Amino acid sequence: MTYPAIIELPFSRENAVSPHDSDEDKYPESFPRFFIEHFTKEKDKVFDPFMGHGTTAFVAEELGRIPYGIEADPERHEWAAGQCENWQNMRCGDAGDIADMGFPKMDFCVTSPPFMAVNHAWNPLYCGNKIYAGYDRYLNRMAEIFAAVKPVMKKGAHIIVHVDNIQGKTAYTPLVRDFSILISESFKPAGDTIIQWQNAPEDYPLTHALIFKNS
Ligand SMILES: C[S@@+](CC[C@H](N)C(=O)[O-])C[C@H]1O[C@@H](n2cnc3c(N)ncnc32)[C@H](O)[C@@H]1O
């Protein structure tokens, strides 16, 4: 299996999000489409533990794969599941609770977790609950979530994680480095593909896909 070092993909958000939501954290369909086509075959089970607006699920259905997903935000979950033929495979809840969700073993995972800047307190994995404020708690919880996902993945399955470093005004957040470290606690690192966006927004020329294998 080869893992491309650099690819070019179109930056285009093809599917609309809920009229009550913003699409700023939605990844372009080209991202999951490239990796699903590269790593899976028809009828394979494709999983996204941070389903968001449902992009992974819609692309998986378009390609004849079976989507499964988790989304913590009830309104997002309801909207995304409502657009899917396989709506019964979409759970509303915390991805860390995956063991209780009755999922089958998955062939593949592609996901875009919520990002957090190192100097922020609001932890997106706990909807900003102040008890869990801070970047260290965010990284620890993210590690726990990927550890919880591991038993659901088939042996040899690939896990693709979309991640960006964050260049803030006062601090730089090396999320690519930190995600590489924390996900490697559960999965074997296999590659890091840089995606150069075609028709990219001026401030967003590229992104990263970290590639892991469940060995
Ligand atoms: C970056 S968005 C995913 C966007 C998605 N790839 C798309 O294109 O629509 C991350 C999502 O993770 C959800 N989320 C945050 N914490 C979560 C958790 N603990 N378990 C499951 N989902 C969570 C957020 O509500 C958000 O919708």
The ligand as a Gaussian input file, in Angstrom:
#p B3LYP/6-31G(d) Opt

LIG

0 1
 C      -14.808000      19.642000      12.505000
 S      -16.431000      19.121000      12.830000
 C      -16.643000      17.778000      11.695000
 C      -17.075000      18.264000      10.362000
 C      -17.333000      17.143000       9.374000
 N      -16.099000      16.520000       8.916000
 C      -18.074000      17.694000       8.175000
 O      -17.469000      17.897000       7.110000
 O      -19.258000      17.988000       8.343000
 C      -16.244000      18.277000      14.372000
 C      -17.560000      17.795000      14.963000
 O      -17.282000      17.030000      16.137000
 C      -18.373000      17.197000      17.036000
 N      -17.918000      16.780000      18.370000
 C      -17.258000      17.508000      19.322000
 N      -16.996000      16.754000      20.402000
 C      -17.476000      15.501000      20.115000
 C      -17.475000      14.276000      20.834000
 N      -16.934000      14.171000      22.066000
 N      -18.037000      13.189000      20.246000
 C      -18.600000      13.276000      19.006000
 N      -18.647000      14.425000      18.290000
 C      -18.078000      15.523000      18.833000
 C      -18.715000      18.678000      16.898000
 O      -20.040000      18.938000      17.327000
 C      -18.502000      18.915000      15.395000
 O      -19.712000      18.810000      14.695000

